[in-house]
Amino acid sequence: MSTIEKSLDDHLLVMAEMKLYQHDIEDKFNVIKDTLARGGKIIFCGNGGSAADCQHLAAEFTGRFVRERRPLAAIALTTDTSALTCIGNDYGFEFVFSRQLSAIGNPGDMLIAISTSGNSQNIITCAKTAREMGIATLGLLGRDGGKLKDICEHVIVVPSDVTARIQEAHIFIGHIFCELIDEIYTI
């Protein structure tokens, strides 16, 4: 079996298993919908490829996904290199997201923490800060969910141990959230 064929087969297997999570995805979307309806904002954090997913999804909320609609309050804590390097240098990498969240987050907002392992210390610290601040937490996780599985109020754990397949499922879930947003907020 070629690498391409194996990758395609593995991807299709994970996506087929995600069908079992459709009600869970809808339940988590309802928390996002309620947050936005109350005037809260969606705040994303993640590392590496997950950081790119954060930026991507925040842009879909503030811009648009497919349909024309009003902009929605969302921000990725991964995009300000000055804040990331300042906080990382002065306080430690563990605090690069939680420090920003403390500055801009409010009770009634929602943190979406994206982590393939569920064990990234800077995301764990951010999720704990969110809980202390009265900010809802949703973990998009992989593998066994890691430590974040027990810290986040809401979790979706992608049933895979392969980082690439987990990331593909995370962006797929994010796109489903965006499609559902479009259905509600279309002008």
Backbone as CSV, one residue per row, in Angstrom:
resi,resn,N_x,N_y,N_z,CA_x,CA_y,CA_z,C_x,C_y,C_z
1,MET,0.858,-1.178,0.000,0.000,0.000,0.000,0.900,1.235,0.000
2,SER,0.594,2.189,-0.846,1.401,3.409,-0.932,1.101,4.327,0.253
3,THR,2.007,5.252,0.504,1.819,6.241,1.571,0.538,7.038,1.341
4,ILE,0.295,7.406,0.093,-0.899,8.196,-0.220,-2.156,7.379,0.061
5,GLU,-2.167,6.145,-0.382,-3.342,5.292,-0.168,-3.586,5.066,1.322
6,LYS,-2.504,4.810,2.080,-2.649,4.601,3.527,-3.173,5.869,4.201
7,SER,-2.642,7.029,3.821,-3.104,8.294,4.403,-4.579,8.524,4.105
8,LEU,-4.980,8.271,2.869,-6.394,8.424,2.500,-7.271,7.454,3.289
9,ASP,-6.841,6.207,3.407,-7.613,5.219,4.159,-7.738,5.612,5.634
10,ASP,-6.619,6.063,6.219,-6.639,6.483,7.625,-7.559,7.689,7.823
11,HIS,-7.491,8.644,6.901,-8.348,9.827,6.971,-9.821,9.420,6.905
12,LEU,-10.162,8.570,5.952,-11.555,8.143,5.793,-12.051,7.372,7.017
13,LEU,-11.170,6.599,7.632,-11.536,5.854,8.838,-11.874,6.810,9.982
14,VAL,-11.029,7.816,10.189,-11.293,8.795,11.253,-12.588,9.560,10.962
15,MET,-12.776,9.980,9.717,-13.994,10.716,9.357,-15.239,9.855,9.545
16,ALA,-15.132,8.568,9.227,-16.270,7.667,9.434,-16.598,7.565,10.928
17,GLU,-15.563,7.502,11.760,-15.791,7.444,13.210,-16.378,8.752,13.727
18,MET,-16.066,9.874,13.068,-16.599,11.173,13.504,-18.121,11.233,13.361
19,LYS,-18.699,10.390,12.502,-20.163,10.349,12.380,-20.808,10.034,13.727
20,LEU,-20.118,9.272,14.549,-20.638,8.923,15.874,-20.693,10.144,16.791
21,TYR,-19.985,11.211,16.429,-19.875,12.404,17.261,-20.786,13.539,16.805
22,GLN,-21.648,13.296,15.815,-22.417,14.406,15.256,-23.307,15.097,16.283
23,HIS,-23.896,14.348,17.206,-24.742,14.986,18.226,-23.877,15.769,19.217
24,ASP,-22.707,15.238,19.514,-21.764,15.917,20.397,-21.286,17.228,19.765
25,ILE,-21.006,17.200,18.465,-20.589,18.410,17.753,-21.713,19.441,17.786
26,GLU,-22.935,18.995,17.581,-24.076,19.913,17.623,-24.258,20.510,19.022
27,ASP,-24.109,19.689,20.054,-24.215,20.190,21.433,-23.165,21.256,21.716
28,LYS,-21.935,21.017,21.274,-20.856,21.989,21.497,-21.101,23.254,20.685
29,PHE,-21.639,23.106,19.486,-21.979,24.279,18.692,-23.025,25.132,19.407
30,ASN,-23.984,24.498,20.068,-25.014,25.259,20.777,-24.423,26.146,21.865
31,VAL,-23.323,25.719,22.469,-22.637,26.554,23.463,-22.011,27.760,22.767
32,ILE,-21.415,27.543,21.597,-20.853,28.646,20.804,-21.963,29.617,20.420
33,LYS,-23.054,29.077,19.915,-24.202,29.894,19.487,-24.728,30.733,20.654
34,ASP,-24.874,30.120,21.819,-25.379,30.840,22.993,-24.398,31.924,23.441
35,THR,-23.107,31.629,23.358,-22.087,32.619,23.719,-22.215,33.854,22.828
36,LEU,-22.310,33.639,21.534,-22.431,34.754,20.594,-23.748,35.502,20.780
37,ALA,-24.824,34.771,21.037,-26.143,35.405,21.215,-26.157,36.322,22.436
38,ARG,-25.368,35.983,23.455,-25.281,36.811,24.669,-24.274,37.954,24.523
39,GLY,-23.631,38.056,23.363,-22.660,39.116,23.154,-21.242,38.751,23.556
40,GLY,-21.011,37.474,23.837,-19.667,37.020,24.175,-18.835,36.816,22.921
41,LYS,-17.543,36.645,23.124,-16.649,36.401,21.995,-16.048,35.006,22.102
42,ILE,-15.603,34.503,20.960,-14.958,33.202,20.885,-13.456,33.450,20.803
43,ILE,-12.716,32.837,21.712,-11.273,33.034,21.820,-10.593,31.681,21.605
44,PHE,-9.650,31.640,20.672,-8.989,30.391,20.300,-7.542,30.376,20.789
45,CYS,-7.050,29.185,21.173,-5.620,29.010,21.430,-5.196,27.605,21.027
46,GLY,-3.948,27.495,20.592,-3.369,26.224,20.176,-1.924,26.441,19.757
47,ASN,-1.179,25.380,19.619,0.239,25.434,19.236,0.455,24.809,17.865
48,GLY,1.459,25.293,17.142,1.855,24.692,15.873,0.724,24.701,14.854
49,GLY,0.409,23.525,14.290,-0.680,23.417,13.339,-2.007,23.825,13.942
50,SER,-2.180,23.558,15.218,-3.408,23.966,15.907,-3.482,25.483,16.032
51,ALA,-2.332,26.148,16.135,-2.316,27.618,16.148,-2.826,28.153,14.817
52,ALA,-2.398,27.508,13.732,-2.874,27.905,12.405,-4.377,27.690,12.291
53,ASP,-4.889,26.586,12.857,-6.336,26.343,12.857,-7.071,27.422,13.643
54,CYS,-6.495,27.866,14.751,-7.097,28.941,15.548,-7.261,30.204,14.713
55,GLN,-6.192,30.575,14.054,-6.197,31.778,13.219,-7.203,31.629,12.084
56,HIS,-7.212,30.486,11.449,-8.121,30.199,10.350,-9.577,30.344,10.809
57,LEU,-9.928,29.700,11.918,-11.319,29.701,12.371,-11.751,31.073,12.885
58,ALA,-10.870,31.777,13.578,-11.215,33.133,14.028,-11.523,34.024,12.831
59,ALA,-10.757,33.855,11.751,-10.997,34.643,10.534,-12.346,34.297,9.910
60,GLU,-12.739,33.029,9.962,-14.042,32.627,9.423,-15.182,33.278,10.210
61,PHE,-14.990,33.470,11.506,-16.022,34.112,12.335,-16.090,35.612,12.067
62,THR,-14.939,36.264,12.024,-14.955,37.726,11.859,-15.184,38.143,10.414
63,GLY,-14.767,37.306,9.484,-15.017,37.563,8.063,-16.338,36.922,7.683
64,ARG,-16.230,35.851,6.956,-17.398,35.024,6.657,-16.880,33.668,6.236
65,PHE,-17.757,32.701,6.271,-17.398,31.360,5.814,-17.828,31.220,4.357
66,VAL,-19.105,31.085,4.101,-19.609,30.994,2.738,-20.624,32.102,2.470
67,ARG,-21.594,32.222,3.343,-22.683,33.169,3.140,-22.340,34.544,3.709
68,GLU,-22.923,35.551,3.100,-22.740,36.914,3.614,-23.487,37.036,4.938
69,ARG,-22.800,37.540,5.953,-23.397,37.726,7.277,-22.595,38.760,8.037
70,ARG,-23.130,39.165,9.159,-22.420,40.143,9.980,-21.179,39.498,10.597
71,PRO,-20.164,40.303,10.908,-18.978,39.754,11.562,-19.305,39.354,13.000
72,LEU,-18.643,38.300,13.460,-18.859,37.797,14.810,-17.560,37.898,15.602
73,ALA,-17.678,38.186,16.878,-16.513,38.430,17.734,-15.718,37.143,17.974
74,ALA,-14.511,37.117,17.417,-13.610,35.977,17.603,-12.177,36.458,17.458
75,ILE,-11.288,35.820,18.199,-9.878,36.191,18.133,-9.021,34.960,18.427
76,ALA,-7.894,34.872,17.757,-6.913,33.818,18.017,-5.781,34.419,18.844
77,LEU,-5.503,33.823,19.980,-4.421,34.302,20.846,-3.050,33.939,20.291
78,THR,-3.022,33.344,19.130,-1.788,32.834,18.528,-1.146,33.801,17.545
79,THR,-1.775,34.948,17.273,-1.366,35.757,16.128,-0.498,36.966,16.452
80,ASP,-0.414,37.374,17.686,0.337,38.577,18.046,1.749,38.175,18.483
81,THR,2.693,38.226,17.557,4.054,37.780,17.864,4.715,38.632,18.949
82,SER,4.374,39.906,19.016,4.955,40.748,20.071,4.475,40.305,21.448
83,ALA,3.170,40.024,21.566,2.638,39.540,22.850,3.216,38.167,23.182
84,LEU,3.262,37.271,22.202,3.771,35.918,22.453,5.219,35.946,22.926
85,THR,6.053,36.752,22.250,7.475,36.776,22.614,7.717,37.568,23.888
86,CYS,6.976,38.636,24.109,7.109,39.410,25.345,6.734,38.553,26.556
87,ILE,5.542,37.949,26.481,5.067,37.136,27.603,5.950,35.909,27.783
88,GLY,6.312,35.261,26.681,7.191,34.096,26.771,8.527,34.430,27.405
89,ASN,9.088,35.579,27.031,10.378,36.001,27.565,10.283,36.423,29.031
90,ASP,9.256,37.213,29.351,9.156,37.779,30.695,8.534,36.845,31.725
91,TYR,7.611,35.968,31.286,6.877,35.126,32.232,7.060,33.629,31.993
92,GLY,7.415,33.250,30.767,7.551,31.843,30.413,6.491,31.442,29.402
93,PHE,6.846,30.475,28.551,5.960,30.035,27.476,4.632,29.495,28.011
94,GLU,4.645,28.993,29.215,3.434,28.461,29.851,2.314,29.506,29.928
95,PHE,2.683,30.789,29.929,1.701,31.862,30.155,1.363,32.677,28.908
96,VAL,1.853,32.259,27.713,1.650,33.085,26.518,0.179,33.267,26.156
97,PHE,-0.668,32.306,26.475,-2.095,32.439,26.172,-2.892,32.951,27.370
98,SER,-2.591,32.450,28.562,-3.376,32.826,29.746,-3.245,34.311,30.071
99,ARG,-2.085,34.868,29.840,-1.851,36.294,30.110,-2.709,37.150,29.168
100,GLN,-2.758,36.766,27.888,-3.597,37.484,26.929,-5.073,37.317,27.279
101,LEU,-5.453,36.101,27.646,-6.843,35.842,28.011,-7.253,36.692,29.204
102,SER,-6.372,36.797,30.185,-6.664,37.626,31.365,-6.901,39.078,30.984
103,ALA,-6.243,39.535,29.938,-6.364,40.926,29.504,-7.631,41.188,28.702
104,ILE,-8.043,40.248,27.858,-9.157,40.528,26.936,-10.410,39.695,27.179
105,GLY,-10.307,38.650,27.993,-11.452,37.775,28.220,-12.405,38.342,29.250
106,ASN,-13.661,37.969,29.111,-14.711,38.380,30.044,-15.606,37.195,30.359
107,PRO,-16.214,37.196,31.546,-17.212,36.157,31.815,-18.252,36.182,30.695
108,GLY,-18.658,35.008,30.249,-19.606,34.924,29.144,-18.944,34.686,27.800
109,ASP,-17.610,34.832,27.727,-16.877,34.483,26.516,-16.694,32.967,26.477
110,MET,-16.090,32.478,25.395,-15.789,31.057,25.277,-14.381,30.872,24.737
111,LEU,-13.622,30.018,25.388,-12.286,29.634,24.929,-12.396,28.303,24.203
112,ILE,-11.883,28.261,22.982,-11.756,26.997,22.270,-10.272,26.663,22.236
113,ALA,-9.910,25.638,22.995,-8.522,25.201,23.131,-8.314,24.002,22.214
114,ILE,-7.412,24.160,21.247,-7.170,23.100,20.271,-5.814,22.461,20.572
115,SER,-5.839,21.154,20.846,-4.605,20.452,21.188,-4.711,18.994,20.762
116,THR,-3.770,18.541,19.952,-3.818,17.147,19.504,-3.521,16.183,20.646
117,SER,-2.720,16.602,21.618,-2.369,15.722,22.741,-3.226,15.981,23.969
118,GLY,-3.695,17.223,24.117,-4.409,17.600,25.335,-3.479,17.851,26.505
119,ASN,-2.184,17.901,26.255,-1.210,18.031,27.340,-0.277,19.230,27.211
120,SER,-0.573,20.170,26.348,0.289,21.349,26.193,0.099,22.261,27.401
121,GLN,1.193,22.524,28.108,1.087,23.255,29.371,0.521,24.662,29.193
122,ASN,0.892,25.356,28.106,0.379,26.717,27.928,-1.134,26.716,27.671
123,ILE,-1.638,25.677,27.065,-3.083,25.582,26.830,-3.793,25.149,28.109
124,ILE,-3.194,24.262,28.865,-3.749,23.867,30.166,-3.857,25.092,31.072
125,THR,-2.789,25.887,31.140,-2.798,27.096,31.966,-3.887,28.051,31.506
126,CYS,-4.050,28.203,30.194,-5.071,29.091,29.651,-6.475,28.587,29.996
127,ALA,-6.698,27.286,29.859,-8.014,26.719,30.171,-8.345,26.895,31.653
128,LYS,-7.360,26.725,32.519,-7.588,26.936,33.953,-7.914,28.399,34.238
129,THR,-7.204,29.307,33.578,-7.481,30.740,33.731,-8.893,31.050,33.272
130,ALA,-9.290,30.480,32.147,-10.647,30.697,31.625,-11.681,30.260,32.647
131,ARG,-11.517,29.088,33.203,-12.480,28.580,34.189,-12.569,29.528,35.388
132,GLU,-11.409,30.020,35.845,-11.388,30.959,36.981,-12.108,32.262,36.644
133,MET,-12.084,32.650,35.379,-12.686,33.915,34.935,-14.161,33.790,34.549
134,GLY,-14.719,32.595,34.597,-16.100,32.406,34.188,-16.268,32.349,32.681
135,ILE,-15.221,31.915,32.005,-15.225,31.762,30.544,-15.425,30.283,30.238
136,ALA,-16.430,29.971,29.422,-16.681,28.583,29.035,-15.481,28.035,28.272
137,THR,-15.239,26.734,28.393,-14.098,26.117,27.725,-14.537,24.921,26.895
138,LEU,-14.051,24.897,25.657,-14.255,23.765,24.763,-12.894,23.281,24.303
139,GLY,-12.591,22.037,24.564,-11.343,21.441,24.100,-11.589,20.603,22.864
140,LEU,-10.915,20.945,21.768,-10.865,20.077,20.591,-9.556,19.310,20.736
141,LEU,-9.662,18.031,21.048,-8.519,17.246,21.488,-8.343,16.008,20.624
142,GLY,-7.278,15.276,20.891,-7.014,14.016,20.206,-6.490,12.999,21.199
143,ARG,-6.081,11.858,20.670,-5.552,10.750,21.463,-6.539,10.383,22.571
144,ASP,-6.120,10.451,23.844,-7.037,10.137,24.947,-7.607,11.402,25.595
145,GLY,-7.338,12.571,24.988,-7.829,13.843,25.529,-6.848,14.512,26.471
146,GLY,-5.868,13.754,26.959,-4.856,14.322,27.850,-5.457,14.981,29.075
147,LYS,-4.683,15.862,29.684,-5.112,16.563,30.894,-6.261,17.527,30.627
148,LEU,-6.310,18.080,29.410,-7.369,19.044,29.090,-8.757,18.426,29.122
149,LYS,-8.836,17.129,28.909,-10.128,16.441,28.917,-10.846,16.661,30.249
150,ASP,-10.093,16.737,31.327,-10.683,16.913,32.658,-10.760,18.374,33.089
151,ILE,-10.137,19.268,32.344,-10.138,20.688,32.694,-11.229,21.440,31.942
152,CYS,-11.415,21.134,30.668,-12.414,21.823,29.851,-13.813,21.325,30.190
153,GLU,-14.752,22.249,30.210,-16.149,21.885,30.473,-16.722,21.035,29.354
154,HIS,-16.355,21.368,28.140,-16.866,20.701,26.951,-15.675,20.168,26.168
155,VAL,-15.768,18.935,25.703,-14.654,18.362,24.934,-15.174,17.525,23.762
156,ILE,-14.391,17.541,22.716,-14.541,16.588,21.619,-13.159,15.983,21.423
157,VAL,-13.066,14.684,21.621,-11.796,13.978,21.463,-11.854,13.188,20.166
158,VAL,-10.999,13.550,19.229,-10.928,12.858,17.946,-10.314,11.474,18.172
159,PRO,-10.971,10.428,17.682,-10.513,9.060,17.940,-9.331,8.650,17.057
160,SER,-8.166,9.231,17.339,-6.959,8.894,16.585,-5.727,9.229,17.423
161,ASP,-4.643,8.544,17.143,-3.356,8.842,17.767,-2.404,9.507,16.782
162,VAL,-2.870,9.769,15.557,-2.031,10.342,14.506,-2.305,11.843,14.422
163,THR,-1.280,12.648,14.685,-1.441,14.102,14.731,-2.104,14.652,13.477
164,ALA,-1.665,14.229,12.305,-2.233,14.754,11.056,-3.725,14.449,10.962
165,ARG,-4.132,13.239,11.312,-5.559,12.883,11.237,-6.373,13.669,12.272
166,ILE,-5.802,13.899,13.445,-6.488,14.689,14.476,-6.688,16.112,13.981
167,GLN,-5.635,16.707,13.415,-5.743,18.078,12.907,-6.756,18.182,11.773
168,GLU,-6.801,17.184,10.912,-7.798,17.191,9.831,-9.210,17.161,10.402
169,ALA,-9.409,16.376,11.438,-10.737,16.306,12.071,-11.058,17.609,12.795
170,HIS,-10.066,18.221,13.430,-10.310,19.492,14.131,-10.782,20.572,13.163
171,ILE,-10.107,20.710,12.030,-10.520,21.757,11.090,-11.863,21.398,10.462
172,PHE,-12.140,20.119,10.298,-13.447,19.672,9.814,-14.543,20.078,10.797
173,ILE,-14.318,19.835,12.084,-15.281,20.239,13.120,-15.450,21.754,13.106
174,GLY,-14.335,22.479,13.006,-14.391,23.940,12.941,-15.210,24.420,11.762
175,HIS,-15.049,23.765,10.628,-15.826,24.139,9.448,-17.306,23.829,9.627
176,ILE,-17.611,22.749,10.320,-19.028,22.472,10.627,-19.586,23.600,11.489
177,PHE,-18.835,24.018,12.507,-19.282,25.147,13.338,-19.559,26.365,12.457
178,CYS,-18.668,26.635,11.508,-18.826,27.792,10.616,-20.064,27.660,9.731
179,GLU,-20.323,26.452,9.223,-21.525,26.251,8.414,-22.781,26.504,9.234
180,LEU,-22.785,26.031,10.473,-23.939,26.245,11.342,-24.101,27.725,11.691
181,ILE,-22.984,28.413,11.891,-23.026,29.868,12.123,-23.665,30.563,10.939
182,ASP,-23.248,30.189,9.728,-23.802,30.788,8.513,-25.319,30.620,8.448
183,GLU,-25.818,29.465,8.860,-27.271,29.223,8.833,-28.030,30.187,9.739
184,ILE,-27.408,30.566,10.845,-28.077,31.434,11.822,-27.958,32.904,11.468
185,TYR,-26.777,33.316,11.037,-26.488,34.753,10.897,-26.520,35.290,9.479
186,THR,-26.951,34.484,8.523,-26.991,34.954,7.142,-27.895,36.187,7.036
187,ILE,-27.415,37.189,6.294,-28.167,38.434,6.125,-29.357,38.186,5.234
